[in-house]
Amino acid sequence: MLTFANAKINLGLFLTEKRADGYHNLQTVFYPIKINDVVELVDAEETSMLIKGIDIPGDTTDNICFKAFETLQRDFNLPNQQIVLLKNIPVGAGLGGGSADAAFLIKLVNQKFELGLTDERMEAYARPLGADCAFFIKNQPTYAFAKGDEFEELNVDLSAYYLVLVKPSVHVSTAEAYSKVNVKQPSNSLKDLIHLPLQDWPAHILNDFEPSVFAKYPQIDEIKTKLYQADAKFALMSGSGSSVFAIFEKEVKLPELEKDNLVFYGV
């Protein structure tokens, strides 16, 4: 049995406060996009994980999917499985690929073994695995706050537009990105700003990671500039980087950006 785990982008990201536990409080809007990994469960004599496609560094037993399955296996006495992951979502891109894989694995386990878990129960399993992991259980546009793991549903629909995502070759460390940011309370909540007309987004909807990340990786800043030069109505780095997405009113091709980057059209 298999499932398709999609990526997300962040429609804005405000870092509002450094927490006593070392995390940050934030405001963001998670929006699902059409770039997918494939997660499969196969009956096996022992539990293991096989990763194909894009290479993921480290031991497979440290993979977030493996950890998610181990927890469910222990709690529900599940039979051994081989987890097969076909990795297409770029790693270190701010797209939540690992979190998506784990969340969709939880949903796949719930379906295959007929556990009857509610969305809320599955979110509870997903939340300790990563701040954005629980978002992928319901997988719909969401305003996220606190550590990024508390949610309110939002009515945001970009289906009338053409989305392009550009992933440069650089990998941005999430830990490093957080270490360089300046936190501040925004004058307006992103939950309200997201309902502004699209033409007003560039002036109001920001990603607080961009200044420090762009300073170290100017090629990411250059990608954003080129997307606006190509008549994007809005462009922003997703998460802590390194990918940049853009919203266009009509279909485009960007051959200049294709030379040194991965470009995903119509996401």
Secondary structure, 3 states (H helix, E strand, C coil): CEEEEEEEEEEEEEEEEECCCCCEEEEEEEEEEEEEEEEEEEECCCCEEEEEECCCCCCHHHCHHHHHHHHHHHHHCCCCEEEEEEECCCCCCCCCHHHHHHHHHHHHHHHHCCCCCCHHHHHHHHHHHCCCCCHHHHCCCEEEECCCCEEEECCCCCCCCEEEEEECCCCCCHHHHHHCCCCCCCCCCHHHHCCCCHHHHHHHCCECCHHHHHHHCHHHHHHHHHHHHCCCCEEEECCCCCCEEEEECCCCCCHHHHCCCEEEECC
